[in-house]
Amino acid sequence: MNKVVLKITKEIDMKNNVKYFLCAILIVLLISPAVMAGNKQRLGQAGAPELLINPWAGSSGWGQASVGNVSGLDALYLNVAGSAFINKTNIGYSNTNWLVGTDISINSMGLVQKVGDAGALGVYVMSMDLGEIETTTTENPEGGMGTFNPKYSTIGISYAKEFSNSIYGGVVLKIVSGGISDLKTTGVAIDAGIQYVTGSQRQVHFGITLRNVGPTMKYTGDGMSFRGTVPPHGVDMTVEHRSAEFELPTQVKIGLAYDFNFGVGQRLTVAGAFTSNSFSKDQYHLGLEYDFKNILLLRGGYVYEDGINPLEDDYDTRTTVFTGPTAGASVRVPLNKENGSVFSIDYSYRDTNPFMGVHTIGARIIL
């Protein structure tokens, strides 16, 4: 009798899993046509480009192909649903040398904490420092007036949950800000994503996420005004320019991944993803990750978009600084073998031309 009840319960759970999954897919498909309305005529018309920068070494090392199976801190950027996979706590820091030679650095800190039996709360801060830039005016085009330092930051708060043994979902609320001393902008954006895991060994992964959805933004501050003389009486007044509003770089990402398990503690994961960008070209991601006993992880990937040709000079067709190849690695030191907690050093490289690539290095504790 108990076996019959258990079998019926499993069948009901499976039907519910399929129902939840199909509903989530339907919602995304209903939303995505508006998001996928981008074309080449809209290139460069969005603002807040820092929302498209992946600050974490783990997922960027294999070309952001892990939309379907990303977990932990990296999920806060790529697909928030994956943050629900943590056992207890993930905490980490990363530093990115962005486009080496430009003196642009990015510092990020994040925390994901298990809440209850199935939920996970996360928070992260990404700060972008563009370095010192010479101040110039129309009267002093050569400078000599000092420097200014543009800064951009993103603060995200997330919640993810395990809805069943196969379906995970989550949402991120992001506060975006940036500017200089007399000119600033602030806005909000939302990410939402789901992941679906199946297979006899949970080796098949599917994920979809909608990113950077929010109202338009614009710059405000004293930097939009200037002193001028108003005719006909020559009255000195402060005149303020109107700032144009700009949209956020909304995108949809869809990814698949498959785990090949070899013996004890060895895994090779093949992943692929597609990114539909509203204000830039669509992208295709391919990636590999090899895990040796959760001690050494090696990653490689390739990101393709229209105009990239690795076999010949593509300056005339490529509209991005990135040329496609990515690579990365993680070295993990066990802290407690009983609960599987580790300390990890992560590194990734993204090839660019011009400049000398993007280097990201980080450290994290996984409990």
Buried (B, 14 or more C-beta within 10 A) or exposed (E): EEEEEEEEEEEEEEEBBBEBBEEBBEBBEEBBEEBBEBEEEBEEEBBBBBBBBBBBBBBBBBBBBBBBBBBBBBBBBBBBBBBBBBEEBBBBBBBBBBBEEEEBBBBBBBBBBBBEEEBBBBBBBBBBBBEEEEEEEEEEEEEEEEEBEBBBBBBBBBBBBBBBEBBBBBBBBBBBBBBBEEBBBBBEBBBBBBBBBBEEEEBBBBBBBBBBBBEEBBBBBEBBEEEEEEEEEEEEEEEEEEBEEBBBBBBBBBBBBBBEEEEEEEBBBBBBBBBBBBBBBBBBBBBBBBBEEBBEBBBBBBBBBEEBEEEEEBEEEBBBBBBBBBBBBBEBEEEEEEEEBBEBBBBBBBBBBEBEBBBBBBBBBBB
